Amino acid sequence: MNVNLPVVVVFGLAAWAAVRLLGIRPWAVALIALFGFYLADTFAAPAVDSGTRTGVEIINDQHD
């Protein structure tokens, strides 16, 4: 059985868990999200995207 799950959903669940279970303040999550949006406009965005895609591919290859 193959399940496709967008990375955004995984990060959203991780943020929700961090707020609920670890006691991280919602403003800190919002600040980190804003940092991500600003990071997407920098020269580092292609490297972050490539690293994320490679990591997902490695995980997917291990489960096949």
N, C-alpha and C positions, 0 to 999 in steps of 0.2 A: 504494500500500500504506500503510495506516494502522496505526501501532503505538502502543499505550497503555503508558506506563511511569510508574508512581507516582513522585512526587517523592521519597518516602522511599527508594526504591531508588537513585535518582540520588545522594542525599546519603550513603547508605550506601557506595556505590562510591567517592565522593569521599573519605570518611573512610578507607576501606581504602587507597586510593591515597596519601593523605597520610601514613599510618603507614608503608606499605611503601616508597614512592618518595622522599618528602621527609624521612623520618626524624623525623616528629613523634611524640612519645611517646604511647602509648595512654592514659595518664592525662590528657593534655591534651585528647584527643578526648572522653573520658568527662566531663571538666569542662565542655566546651562543650555536650555533650548535656544535662547537668544544667541548665545555664544556659537551654537551650531549653525544658526542661520548666517551669522556674520562670517564664520569660518568657510561657509560654502562660497563666498565671494572672494576668497583669497587664492593665492597660488597653491596652497596646500590641499585644496578641494580635490583635484584629480588623484593625489596620493591617498587621501582618505577613502575616496570612492574605490580605487583599485584595491586597497588593502581590505576593505569590507567585502568586496566581491570575491577576492581570493580566499578569505576566511570562510565565507559561505560555501564556496565551491569545495573547499577541503572538507568541511563538515558533511556536505552532501555526498561526496565521494566515499567517505568512511561508512555511510549508512547504506550504500548500494550493494 
